[in-house]
Amino acid sequence: MIKNILGIVPGLQATSLVIHNIPKKFPMKPSKKMSMKKQTKGIVKRGVMTLLGIGLIKPTAKMISDL
């Protein structure tokens, strides 16, 4: 029973990562208020966060499956 409950954790982590990486302030087209440098920095930051997040979700799922 506990393993079934813990099996939900990687899905919740992935959902949280997606929600965090799709902010309200992320414009689809460049705005005049935000410089290109800031936009690029934000995109790179989100990309790195996504790659690290995925890398951390995989070991969590493996640990849960090994229980």
N, C-alpha and C positions, 0 to 999 in steps of 0.2 A: 504494500500500500504506500509506504513512504517513497519507494522508487518511482511509483506512478506520479506522485505529487512532485517529486524532484525533477521528473522528466519535463515538466512545464517550464522550468527555469531557463534553459537555453532559448526557448521561444520568446519568453518575456524579455530576455536580454537583447535579442535581435530586434524585437519591436521597439524597445527603448532606444536602441541605436538609430533606427530609422527615424523615429520621432525627433530625436535630438539633431539629426542631420538635415532635416527639412524645416528650417526655421521660417518664421513669418517674415523676417527681414531679408530673406535671400531673394533678390530680384531676378526675374527671368531675363530682363533686358537691363543694360547699364543705365544707372540713373546719374543725373548731373551732380547730385549731392555727394555721392560716394565716388572716390577716386578709383582709377583702375588698379592701383597698387593695393588698396584695401580690399577690393573685390577678389583679386587674385590671392591675397593672403588668406582670406576667408575660405575660398575654395580649396586651397592646399591644406589648410588646417582641418577642414571637414574630411578631406580624402585620407589624411593620415589617421584621423580618429576612427574612420571606418575600417581601415586596414588593421589597425591595432585591436579594435573591438572584435572584429571577426576572428583574429588570431587568439583572442582570449575566450571567445565563446566555444571554440572547438575543444580545448582542453577541459572546459567545464562539462561539456556534453560527454566526453570520454570518461571523466571521473564518475559521473552519474551512472553511465552504462556499466561501469565496472563494479558497482555496488552489488 
